[in-house]
Amino acid sequence: QVQLVESGGGLVQAGGSLRLSCAASGTINSIYIMGWYRQAPGKQRELVADITSDGRTNYAESVLGRFTISGDNARNTIYLQMNVLKPEDTAVYYCNAKYMRRIGWDVYWGQGTQVTVSS
């Protein structure tokens, strides 16, 4: 089992910045994909950004140039630096981790952290 603990959400004015962290513990494999998803009220959960264990990153078009995902393998932690935040970024942000196992992948979710951007 893997536990994901998120931190860093909060309330910020438009144009401001926040940094989210997600720390993983438990049965962690060195081959993984970790990322952030978000879900706004009445909308489907969507991928914001993810990063592979070898450092490849992927971003939703809506956050390109504003958000940066990074990882610290030694601490089993990923970060999401969010700059130039917009009201439409308001959502619950969930950390997600996929670990390669002998057969297939195991998928885990964090409990979510609220990000609210006021206009």
N, C-alpha and C positions, 0 to 999 in steps of 0.2 A: 504494500500500500504506500501511497504517496500523499503527503499533506502539502497544500499550497496556502500560504498566508500572505495576504495582500495588505498593503498600507499605502497611504499617501493621498487618498481622495480628499475632497473638500469642496468649499465654495470659493469661487474666484470670479473676478470681473472679466468681462470680455477683453481680450488682448493680453491677459495674464498667463502665468505658467503654473504647472503642477508637475510633480514627479511621482509616478507610481512605482512601487516595488512589489515583487512577488518572490518569496523565499520558499524553496522546495525542501522537504525532508522526507526520509523514509527510504524505500527501495528504489533508488535512483540509478538509471542507466546512463552511461556516458554518451549514448546516442539518443538525441531527443529533438523535438521541436517544441518550443515554448512561445506563448504569445498572449496577446490581449484581445478580448472580444468586448463588445459593448452592446447594451440593450436599452433603448429609450422606451418610454411608455407608449404602448400601442404598436411598437415596431418589433421586427424580428432581430434576434441577436446577430451581430455582424462582426467579421474579423476587422480588427484595427491594424495590427501588425504582428508579425511573428519572426522568430529567429531560430536557426538551427544550431546544433552543437558545434558545427564547424564555421559558424559566424555568418551564414547567409541570411539576409533579411528580406522581408516582404511587407508592403504597406498597402492599405486601402488608398485609393486615389484621393479621397476626401481629406486625408491627413498628410499627404506627401508634402515635404518641405516644412512641416510644422512639428511633427512628432518624430522622435528618434527612439528606437528600441535598442537595448544593449544587454549584454549578459556577462556575468561573472561566474565562470565555471567553478572556481575554487570555493565560492560561497553558495553555489546552486541557486543563484538569484538572477532575476531579470529585472530590467527597469524600463519604464516608458517615460521619457521626457516629453512633456506636452507644452508647446509654446504657441503663442498667438491663439489662445483658445477662443472659441466662438460659442454662442448660445446653443447652436446645433450639436456641439460636442457633449452636451448634457446627457448623461446616461449612467447606468450602473456598469462599471467596468469589471470584467471577469478575467482572471488569469487562467490560462489553459496550458496543460502540459501533456505531451504525447511521448511515451518512452518505448523504444524498440525492445521487444521481448523475443524469446526464442521463436515464438510463432505470433506474428502480428504486432500490434501496438496496444498499449494500455493508455487510456485517456483519463485525465483528471481535471477537475475544475476547482477554483477557489470559491470563496463565499461571496465575493463581489464587493466593490467599494464604490460609493456614490461620488460622482463628479458633477457639480452644478456650476454652470457658467452663466452669470447674470449679465444682462445687456445694459 
